[in-house]
Amino acid sequence: MSAYGVSRGVALRVFGALQQDGLAAPVPGGRWRVIRRGEAVDRRPLDERLADVITDDEIAIGARFPSTTELSSRFGVSRPTVSKALDKLESAGLLSEARQGKQRTVRALPKRTESSES
């Protein structure tokens, strides 16, 4: 805001107008995110999207799971946010516990609930 010489109130009003036009969306922490044309937005919680990494990247049980740094750049979120989501996957039993110098590994595959249309 200081770089452009506008107040916080003006910036919030601009993002509110952009939200009405579908060009911006609020994100946790009181921040805003610009939505670019043609960009698909996945609104699911980060821990669910991280669980999908196991199936999407075809990671086998016992194999190395991507690091926090890799995941933060892949999903465009901070490392602490990724760490919190990974803690949820650890408590669900999908990932092993990470320790200093030891990489997380996949302990189980996520269960998928599919409706049967018969």
C-alpha positions in Angstrom: 0.0 0.0 0.0 2.8 2.4 0.8 4.4 1.7 -2.6 1.3 2.9 -4.3 0.3 5.6 -1.8 -3.1 4.2 -0.9 -4.6 3.6 2.5 -5.7 0.2 3.8 -9.3 1.2 3.5 -8.9 2.0 -0.2 -7.2 -1.3 -0.8 -9.9 -3.2 1.0 -12.6 -1.5 -1.1 -10.8 -2.3 -4.3 -10.5 -6.0 -3.3 -14.2 -6.0 -2.4 -15.1 -4.7 -5.8 -12.8 -7.3 -7.4 -14.5 -10.0 -5.4 -17.9 -9.0 -6.7 -16.5 -9.3 -10.2 -15.0 -12.7 -9.5 -11.5 -11.4 -9.8 -10.3 -11.7 -6.2 -11.0 -14.0 -3.2 -10.3 -13.7 0.5 -7.8 -16.1 2.0 -7.3 -16.9 5.7 -5.3 -14.4 7.6 -7.1 -11.3 6.3 -5.4 -11.4 3.0 -6.7 -11.4 -0.6 -5.8 -13.4 -3.7 -6.2 -12.3 -7.3 -7.9 -14.9 -9.5 -6.5 -15.0 -13.0 -8.6 -15.9 -16.0 -8.7 -19.6 -16.7 -7.3 -20.5 -13.3 -9.0 -23.3 -11.5 -9.3 -22.7 -7.8 -9.4 -25.7 -5.5 -11.2 -24.6 -2.3 -10.6 -27.9 -0.3 -8.6 -27.8 2.9 -4.8 -28.1 2.3 -4.6 -31.4 4.1 -7.0 -32.9 1.7 -5.1 -31.6 -1.3 -1.8 -32.9 0.2 -3.4 -36.3 0.7 -4.1 -36.2 -3.1 -0.4 -35.8 -3.7 0.1 -39.4 -2.7 -2.3 -40.7 -5.3 -1.6 -38.0 -8.0 2.2 -38.5 -7.9 1.7 -42.3 -7.4 3.8 -42.4 -4.2 4.1 -45.9 -2.8 3.9 -46.9 0.8 7.3 -46.4 2.4 8.4 -43.9 -0.3 9.6 -40.4 0.4 7.0 -37.7 0.6 7.8 -34.2 -0.8 9.4 -31.8 1.6 7.6 -28.8 3.2 9.6 -26.4 1.0 8.6 -28.3 -2.2 5.0 -28.4 -1.2 4.8 -24.7 -0.1 6.1 -23.6 -3.6 3.8 -26.2 -5.3 0.6 -25.0 -3.5 1.6 -21.3 -3.1 1.3 -21.2 0.7 3.8 -20.7 3.5 5.9 -23.5 5.0 4.2 -23.2 8.5 0.8 -23.6 6.7 2.1 -26.8 5.0 3.5 -28.0 8.3 0.1 -27.7 10.0 -1.6 -29.7 7.2 1.1 -32.3 7.3 0.6 -32.7 11.1 -3.0 -33.6 10.3 -1.9 -36.2 7.8 0.5 -37.6 10.4 -2.3 -37.9 13.0 -4.5 -39.6 10.4 -1.8 -42.2 9.9 -1.0 -41.4 6.3 2.5 -40.0 6.9 5.4 -40.9 9.2 6.6 -38.3 11.7 9.2 -35.9 10.4 12.3 -35.3 12.4 15.4 -33.2 11.8 17.4 -35.0 9.1 14.7 -37.6 8.5 12.3 -37.3 5.5 8.6 -38.0 5.9 7.4 -41.2 4.2 4.0 -42.5 3.2 2.6 -45.0 5.8 -0.8 -45.6 4.2 -2.8 -44.7 1.1 -5.8 -42.3 1.5 -9.2 -44.0 1.4 -11.5 -42.7 -1.3 -15.3 -42.7 -0.8 -17.0 -43.3 -4.1 -20.7 -43.6 -4.5 -21.8 -46.7 -6.4 -24.3 -45.8 -9.1 -26.0 -49.2 -9.8 
